[in-house]
Amino acid sequence: MGEVAVVLKVMPEDTETELEGVKENIEDKVDVQDLQEEEVAFGLKALKVSTIVDDSEGGTDAVENAIAGIEGVRSVEVEDLRKL
């Protein structure tokens, strides 16, 4: 199979969630290529996580589940997916 570039939008539980801690946990669990903050509304910021996954691993499920299990994360959504 091949590799897939994925951009995930990670939403924190609320505006009080400590994003630096969430970022560190994401970097510990996922091979992060890029990690940025994006303003959403009313002080809420989402995290944009770019990573590369092996297509044979069943797509993005493993990465999504790893991030979704982090304390302070409300949701994880695939925003972009491209085969390399």
Secondary structure by P-SEA (a helix, b strand, c coil): cbbbbbbbbbbcccccccaaaaaaaaaacccccccccccccccbbbbbbbbccccccccaaaaaaaaaaccccccccccccccc
